[in-house]
Amino acid sequence: MTIIHNEGRDPIIQIANEFTVIQVSYTSTGQRERLLINSPRLGFQTLLDPLQLESLTWQPPEMFSKLLDTPYGPGTELNARPLSALFGKD
């Protein structure tokens, strides 16, 4: 985890592993507080309010696995096959 100091604004938290980099920051627009989640490598971002964040805690692990069916964003289907398919054993 890295903290990116953001020139007088709230810091950005960057979390990375061998697969991706995600940046999380806080934003406030009027009376609305949200987290901005940014994927700088893929160019996607989303704003989540407190209720949307809480709803993540209600989800079973299978829901998050389903999200990985399109790991490179909307409109990108993962066409993975088992390795055994290469050898004609499927």
C-alpha positions as CSV (number, residue, x, y, z in Angstrom):
1,M,0.0,0.0,0.0
2,T,1.2,3.5,-0.9
3,I,-0.1,6.9,0.2
4,I,0.0,9.4,-2.6
5,H,0.0,13.0,-1.3
6,N,-2.3,15.0,-3.5
7,E,-1.2,18.7,-3.3
8,G,-3.3,20.0,-0.5
9,R,-6.2,17.6,-1.0
10,D,-7.0,14.4,0.7
11,P,-4.4,11.7,0.1
12,I,-4.9,8.8,-2.4
13,I,-4.4,5.3,-1.2
14,Q,-2.9,3.0,-3.8
15,I,-3.1,-0.8,-3.5
16,A,-1.4,-3.0,-6.0
17,N,-0.5,-6.6,-6.6
18,E,0.9,-8.5,-9.6
19,F,-2.5,-8.2,-11.4
20,T,-3.7,-4.7,-10.9
21,V,-3.4,-1.3,-9.3
22,I,-6.3,0.5,-7.6
23,Q,-6.4,4.0,-6.2
24,V,-9.0,5.0,-3.5
25,S,-9.7,8.5,-2.5
26,Y,-12.3,10.5,-0.6
27,T,-14.5,13.1,-2.3
28,S,-17.2,15.3,-1.0
29,T,-19.7,17.2,-3.3
30,G,-22.0,19.4,-1.2
31,Q,-23.5,17.1,1.4
32,R,-22.6,13.9,-0.3
33,E,-19.5,11.9,0.8
34,R,-18.2,9.2,-1.5
35,L,-15.2,7.1,-2.2
36,L,-13.6,7.4,-5.6
37,I,-12.2,4.0,-6.7
38,N,-9.9,4.4,-9.8
39,S,-8.2,1.8,-12.0
40,P,-5.4,3.8,-13.6
41,R,-4.2,0.9,-15.8
42,L,-7.7,0.3,-17.4
43,G,-9.1,3.8,-17.2
44,F,-12.2,2.9,-15.2
45,Q,-13.4,4.7,-12.0
46,T,-16.5,4.7,-9.9
47,L,-17.9,6.8,-7.0
48,L,-19.5,4.8,-4.2
49,D,-21.7,6.4,-1.4
50,P,-21.9,4.9,2.1
51,L,-24.9,2.7,1.3
52,Q,-23.3,1.3,-1.8
53,L,-20.2,0.5,0.2
54,E,-22.2,-1.1,3.0
55,S,-24.0,-3.3,0.4
56,L,-20.6,-4.8,-0.5
57,T,-20.6,-6.4,2.9
58,W,-23.9,-8.1,2.2
59,Q,-22.6,-10.0,-0.8
60,P,-21.4,-13.6,-0.8
61,P,-17.9,-14.4,-2.2
62,E,-19.5,-15.8,-5.3
63,M,-20.7,-12.4,-6.4
64,F,-17.2,-11.1,-6.5
65,S,-16.1,-14.2,-8.4
66,K,-18.8,-13.4,-11.0
67,L,-17.4,-9.9,-11.4
68,L,-14.1,-11.5,-12.6
69,D,-15.9,-13.0,-15.6
70,T,-15.0,-9.7,-17.3
71,P,-11.6,-8.8,-15.6
72,Y,-10.7,-6.1,-18.1
73,G,-14.0,-4.1,-17.7
74,P,-17.4,-4.0,-19.3
75,G,-17.7,-5.6,-22.7
76,T,-14.6,-7.9,-22.3
77,E,-15.7,-11.5,-21.9
78,L,-13.1,-13.9,-20.5
79,N,-12.9,-16.9,-22.9
80,A,-10.8,-19.1,-20.7
81,R,-10.7,-22.8,-21.1
82,P,-9.2,-25.5,-18.9
83,L,-5.7,-26.5,-19.8
84,S,-6.9,-30.1,-20.4
85,A,-8.9,-28.7,-23.4
86,L,-5.6,-28.2,-25.2
87,F,-5.0,-31.9,-25.0
88,G,-8.4,-33.0,-26.1
89,K,-9.4,-34.4,-22.7
90,D,-12.5,-32.2,-22.2
